[in-house]
Amino acid sequence: MSELFTAEEVDQFHRDSFIMVEDFLDAEETQLLYEAAKGDYVMMQHAHDVKDIEGKNSKLALWDHPGDDIYGLIARSHKMVNRIEQLLSADVYHYHSTMMLKEPRVGGAWEWHQDYGYWYYYGCLFPDIAACMVAIDEQTKENGCLQVIKGSHRLGRLDHIEQTSAGSTQTSVDPERIEAILARMELVYCEMPPGAGIFFHGNILHRSEANLSDKPRWALRCVYNTVHNDPYRDIKHARYTPLQKVPDSAIKAAAAKSSDSAKEYYSGESLRTPRPDDAASSS
Ligand SMILES: O=C(O)CCC(=O)C(=O)O
C-alpha cells in the first residue's frame, strides 16, 4: 500500500476537509490494535466520562506523547505521519492522541464543534493541525459514527458556546449557525470498517450521536500540529517535541502491546474542554 496520497486525494482533502482510507491498517494490524485496546486495563483506568447535553457519557483516554505501545507506533508510523505532512505541506509533531470509547447503549453524543475551536485557546496561532481517527470497532450510524460537514474547514474558526445542560462539559458551535450551514453544505456519516482511517482538518465541523446500539464504537484518534505552529504558551497538549517516525513494520513487530503503567494519561479534571479565558488564567 502506498504511504502517500495521490495529488487528486490531496485536492480532495483541501476541498472536502477530510479523506478516508479504507485499508489504513491491514487485517493483522487491525486485529493487533483491537486486542491491545480491548485488553488495556491501564488505559481503562485512565478513561474518563465526558457528558453530553442529555447526561449520557462518552469515555475518553488522552495522552500527549506517543510511546512504544501499539497506539504510539501507529501514531509514529510512516503511513500516518507522512500522509499528515503531505496534507498540511509541513513538518509536524504529535500534539496528542485520544482513545474514544463509546460504549453500547450508554455512549454519549458529541456536539457540533471544530477541534481548532479548542486549540485556538491553547496557544496555536494557525489552524494548521490535522488528525486521523482509526476505527477499532466498525463505525456505523447506529453506534454513533463520526459525522462531518464536507468543506466546512473553509468556514474558518467559529465561536464555541458552552453546553451545560445535564452536567455537560462540552462546547459547541451556535445551533442557529449550524442550521444555516447544513442548509447549504453536505453532511457525511463516516461509516468505517475496523482498520479504516479518516484524516481530517482541524477546522472541520464534526459531531457524533449517542450510541444506542448494542455494539461498542471505539476509535483511536491521533492529532498532529505543524512545527511552525508550536503553541506560543503552555496551556495544554504537547509543545514541539521531535517526532520519531517508525517504519510501518514496527506496528506488527510490537504485536498487541498495550499501555504500560508508566504512560502519562490526562486526569479527569484536565479533560475539561477549553474556555476562552484559559489563556489569560494560565499566565
Ligand atoms: O468520537 C467522536 O465521535 C467525536 C470525536 C471528536 O469530536 C474529535 O475527534 O474531535
Ligand as a Chemical Component Dictionary entry (heavy atoms), coordinates in Angstrom:
data_LIG
# 
_chem_comp.id                   LIG 
_chem_comp.type                 NON-POLYMER 
_chem_comp.pdbx_formal_charge   0 
_chem_comp.three_letter_code    LIG 
# 
loop_
_chem_comp_atom.comp_id 
_chem_comp_atom.atom_id 
_chem_comp_atom.alt_atom_id 
_chem_comp_atom.type_symbol 
_chem_comp_atom.charge 
_chem_comp_atom.model_Cartn_x 
_chem_comp_atom.model_Cartn_y 
_chem_comp_atom.model_Cartn_z 
_chem_comp_atom.pdbx_ordinal 
LIG O1 O1 O 0 -15.550 10.288 18.810 1  
LIG C1 C1 C 0 -16.377 11.068 18.376 2  
LIG O2 O2 O 0 -17.456 10.704 17.967 3  
LIG C2 C2 C 0 -16.090 12.532 18.326 4  
LIG C3 C3 C 0 -14.670 12.755 18.051 5  
LIG C4 C4 C 0 -14.299 14.171 18.084 6  
LIG O3 O3 O 0 -15.025 15.037 18.439 7  
LIG C5 C5 C 0 -12.974 14.511 17.633 8  
LIG O4 O4 O 0 -12.291 13.671 17.077 9  
LIG O5 O5 O 0 -12.590 15.671 17.822 10 
# 
loop_
_chem_comp_bond.comp_id 
_chem_comp_bond.atom_id_1 
_chem_comp_bond.atom_id_2 
_chem_comp_bond.value_order 
_chem_comp_bond.pdbx_ordinal 
LIG O1 C1 DOUB 1 
LIG C1 O2 SING 2 
LIG C1 C2 SING 3 
LIG C2 C3 SING 4 
LIG C3 C4 SING 5 
LIG C4 O3 DOUB 6 
LIG C4 C5 SING 7 
LIG C5 O4 DOUB 8 
LIG C5 O5 SING 9 
# 
